[in-house]
Amino acid sequence: MNILQINSSVRASASHSKHLNQVIVERVLSAHPEANIVSRDLAQTPQPVLDEQALQALFTPADQRNAEQQARVALDDALIAEIQAADVVVIGAPMYNFGVSAQLKNWVDAIARAGVTFRYGQNGPEGLLTGKKVYVVLTRGGMYRNTPNDSQMPYLKSVFGFLGMTDISFIYAEGLAMGPDAEAAALASAKQQIEELVSA
């Protein structure tokens, strides 16, 4: 089994999403101690934003790319190879300004490549990243679950489903900025969700 662990918080040791992300990984490992883990911290090693130069590199035939274009495409290729090899994907996704972090969005833009991780056929789009279990930890300062202000869950569910990853479990830790008691309750709730959702 291959586990891909993605952290997208800009915080280091104080990150709740990283902590809960690790709890999930350790629970999966308790059942599969032989599993291989690839861990990527998108704040420590940020993926470049998708800009015009990146698009030009991606749309240039591989044998015609210059050295700079080859290097840029190689950054995305590395992330695609990681997600393709993964059986279990664990993502820490803190809420920043009602959405996912820029770091996580850049990662999504990198792995979503036509003809590689999805394709268009006669029946429409087809996701090619199938057969994976995905866990997403959603950490928020306030309370947004099941409200119009929760853009994270619908977005991630849509984009991962588009890529073929439809077996997704979301773990919520909300109210983290609403005082010590609310923070403790949120973390306890999230850990209980992990106990219920993650196979051990």
Summary of the structure (lengths in Angstrom):
residues: 200
radius of gyration: 17.5
end to end distance: 13.8
largest distance: 58.6
contacts: 611
relative contact order: 0.17
helix: 42%
strand: 22%
